[in-house]
Amino acid sequence: MVINIVWILAGIILVLWGADRLTEGAVALAEKMNISQMVIGLTVVAFGTSMPEFCVSLVSALKGTPDLAVGNIVGSNIFNALLIVGVAALVAPMHILKSSVNKDLPFAVLASVALIVLCYFGHDISRIDAAILFILFIVFMVVTLKGAKNSGDEDEGKKKNWPVWKGVLWVVVGLLCLIFGSDIFVDGSTAIARLLGVSDAVIGLTIVAGGTSLPELATSVVAARKGNSDIAIGNVLGSNVFNILFILGVTGLICPMTITGITYLDMSVLVFSVMLLWWFSFTKYTIQRWEGAVLLLSYLGYIGWLVAHAA
């Protein structure tokens, strides 16, 4: 038990340090390549911080624990939309570009609705279902990359003017710390949960989801604190789309999954979380601190229900 607690603490420290390095490198690359911070957040940062979810879900599916694989994704997306955005908005109100409200958020909603619809028929993710998810992911990437060039609405006075190699180095170092830190955090947390007799579905929805979402949490909070809200919100939206369309798409193509422990309430909360985020984003294209508090309280209420139900 003591060793597992040490792993948890070490994982958190690595994740926080890695998030700081990743944010610095990502901002520098965006400025150097004249690409908007939002697009960097939606692609490079989102893909990197979603690697823990990908590794955990793929390995879980291959090992015959699909509830852990899908629960990890559903729980991570709820964690992203409610807790991460909630905490980041409490740190600093988050500005959201109009293009994100009109394009990126609807795509995040579409991904969540697509998952619940596909799981409704047959309680599984077949290779056909996975192919549909992966095709939607390709569409998302094409649409996102079309708007890759900086629109010029970002502050030109804050540029770092780092050499490209330094930006790439910090991104790579940050991602490695995020992935390794998350891995040892999940290992320690899962070991403790199993000692307490918690089911795979609940572990996936809570501890593993929270652990694999630590990169998104750390990156978004650090980015918001530094005034880079585009990277913070882009990271969350991009990660949510990546998690469902890319991770479950690829995992389902390799290993079709039958879902038994993930309930319709879990799926409904998934859709509700991103819809609530979308609704708040229409208010002056900013998520205020009180809205962040509502998101955070919604997450705590959901986790409270899960814990009570598991008990």
Summary of the structure (lengths in Angstrom):
residues: 311
radius of gyration: 18.1
end to end distance: 20.8
largest distance: 54.1
contacts: 1223
relative contact order: 0.25
helix: 81%
strand: 3%
